[in-house]
Amino acid sequence: MELPNYYVAAGRPEQSAPLLRAPKQRVAAAGGGGRRRGSLSFTAKASSSAAKVSIPKQWYNLAADLPVKPPPPLHPQTHQPLNPSDLAPLFPDELIRQEVTEERYIDIPEEVIDVYELWRPTPLIRARRLEKLLGTPAKIYYKYEGTSPAGSHKPNTAVPQAWYNAAAGVKNVVTETGAGQWGSALSFASSLFGLNCEVWQVRASYDQKPYRRLMMETWGAKVHPSPSTATEAGRRILAADPASPGSLGIAISEAVEVAAADQGTKYCLGSVLNHVLLHQTVIGEECLQQLAAIGETPDVVIGCTGGGSNFGGLAFPFLREKLQGRMSPEFRAVEPAACPTLTKGVYAYDFGDTAGLTPLMKMHTLGHGFVPDPIHAGGLRYHGMAPLISHVYELGFMHAVSIQQTECFQAALQFARTEGIIPAPEPTHAIAAAIREAIDCKRTGEEKVILMAMCGHGHFDLASYEKYLRGDMVDLSHSAEKLQASLAAVPKI
Ligand SMILES: Cc1ncc(COP(=O)(O)O)c(C=O)c1O
């Protein structure tokens, strides 16, 4: 009998074992009756052994284990290493501490785990039907983060960011959103902890995804299209280009400007920064347990990269294992051809936003003025890359590849028609790269274990699917002149 493909294979596929899967399989807390913190778990059986998979109690900080420390952020005026207190207008103390710490593990607060329990542990699923369609000897596993209330991995950091702000007495938070996923995640998290939330949604996404805006409003947030007339940065961009589709860099400038001008308002970022990647490691830590429970180790770990948080969140705990000699996977970041930050950007100090309000970060960048064409993966339209990912890339611990959006949507249809889940446009990049790898395995006969980050569903991205299905989607590559012009504006440091 064909087993449902959400079953995770044991050593011998014909004896596939019960899955690490969603709420029905919750195991009652040990110690009789009541639910005990951290005891929420799923049973996974690999052949004869059984193991519990539970929500991790700590986040993992890769910086503690790197042989070379990442370059520090610089003050935008003095170009000297940033003093943590310089970040105080934007972030509460505990998030600043997490941004700069070299501690290996950070305890996850009980209140955060309590919210994580709404959807974590997330499922690890073997894509058996996709493997069959491709005729590959490879095994494809995906860690699915679309079961969160907002539909992606973003609440993994939205919840702790909102909680630390609320705990510090902050009343208002502001942010940007590209795909609408991060804005929804922070709106959801803010509603749980009584924070007012204001979001600048990139114009292209605001127009393409009215239901994302409505989700944010349903959770009580106020949403502006970006560029907006509400800020100096937005007004300046609109004066130069009234039809600007916006970009994450512009939306960040607007939110940062508002936070910096008001003591009672803090800024939250959905990617890029160390503390954001730190919170996302809950994905990789959980996945390590899930794979161990079925006796698998990955040969390749694949994720899409916008600012780097879902990729880093899955990959960093596996990279720790590799650095400690316990496994040896390859790591592959996948970015859009229209915004090829790792593959075509320079590694230099640059601003995180378009207006130049943020500290300078050493990262792969296309230049802070680069406005990517409005591809459907709005969350990947960012000119920079997380400094930590950029550093890991420079150290040679990972690879990167860029892929055009029509190949990604073709892969998304293959995935949806075999695995059932309709992916958000961003992880279609990871799916396309996993399919390339699986097809290579078909050629070579290698039985590789491919692990992929499936970081969100695309239920509010169906307009993009409509374009693709009607044959109206086109590939968009950055123009060489546009890239040269924006690279010329990267600060010389
Ligand atoms: C579903 C989804 N995936 C990926 C990304 C890219 O961000 P990151 O590289 O930080 O995971 C986004 C960003 O908005 C997103 O919404």
The ligand as a Gaussian input file, in Angstrom:
#p B3LYP/6-31G(d) Opt

LIG

0 1
 C        7.529000      33.134000       3.395000
 C        8.832000      33.877000       3.365000
 N        9.952000      33.209000       3.099000
 C       11.150000      33.807000       3.051000
 C       11.263000      35.162000       3.252000
 C       12.613000      35.785000       3.162000
 O       13.109000      36.179000       4.374000
 P       14.279000      35.392000       5.084000
 O       15.387000      35.242000       4.088000
 O       14.639000      36.255000       6.224000
 O       13.724000      34.085000       5.506000
 C       10.131000      35.908000       3.554000
 C       10.256000      37.354000       3.825000
 O        9.335000      38.078000       3.925000
 C        8.881000      35.254000       3.602000
 O        7.776000      35.928000       3.865000

